[in-house]
Amino acid sequence: MISGPTLFPRQGLHLFIGICLSFLLQTQQALAEKLVADLSSRTIKITSNFTGSEIVVFGVIQRDGRTVSRAEPYDLVIVVRGKEQKLVSRRKEQIIGVWINKHSRSYSNAPNFYALTSTRILEEIAHPNLLAKYQLGTDYLLLPSGFKPSKGGMALDEFRAAALRLRRQEGLYYDDLSSISFLSENLFRSSIKIPAKIPVGQYDVSLYLFRGGALLDQITEPLNISKHGFEQVTYSLAHKRSLIYGLVSVLIALLTGWFAGVVFRKN
């Protein structure tokens, strides 16, 4: 009977605290900076004379009128990322005068394409642990889930270093630092190069807004890269109608050989 009267005040206090926390969270979200962005083109068509392209990412940082101003400048990181696939890194060794692949290591979280642009050096934008969490920068790719660079060990994996080096040489992984320009305090744009050998498929164009080392907002826009014309027909046959593709290839080879034989016989 003694605890009865004190039960309701405690419930009321808990309810009051919950309402205050909810209000503070909603107010913080309402005052936070937001990204609004778009792409110059959401579809890139690959034809027979395709030698590469580029997309322009542009947008604005929206601020609420009551947002507290900060001395630190805004920082942006833009990433174009393809689907993940399995990547195998091998090391050759010479055995009895013959070079063979003796050791290998597989990475199941390797994107088939990765391009990054930023306002400046990534380590000046955010802590390496945060960069590794969101995989910002080619140096932070192919890492185990939950890995924290602050604990060290990133440079000890020679297989990972070799895999990243080969991808960079192929032009499928690259970092383009200091390539985002601000046209005004809140208006920005960036050009991202798309190489000729990029695989077809769906891509994510992700934008990350930082200030003072903290991630303020993140958005993702879709990008489609597809073949068109004769290349699309042959690509579809090769991947979806392999039997027909094989028969047509054999038929073309036979006709080419027959035609060459007729021409040379006349000569």
Secondary structure, 3 states (H helix, E strand, C coil): CCCHHHHHHHHHHHHHHHHHHHHHHHHHHHHCCEEEEEECCCEEEECCCCCCEEEEEEEEEECCCCCCCCCCCEEEEEEEECCEEEEEEEEEEEECCEEEEEEEEEEEEEECCEEEEECCCHHHHCCHHHHHHHCCCHHHCCCCCCCCHHHCCHHHCHHHHHHHHHHHHCCCEEEECCCEEECCCCEEEEEEEECCCCCCEEEEEEEEEEECCEEEEEEEEEEEEEECCHHHHHHHHHHHCHHHHHHHHHHHHHHHHHHHHHHHHHC
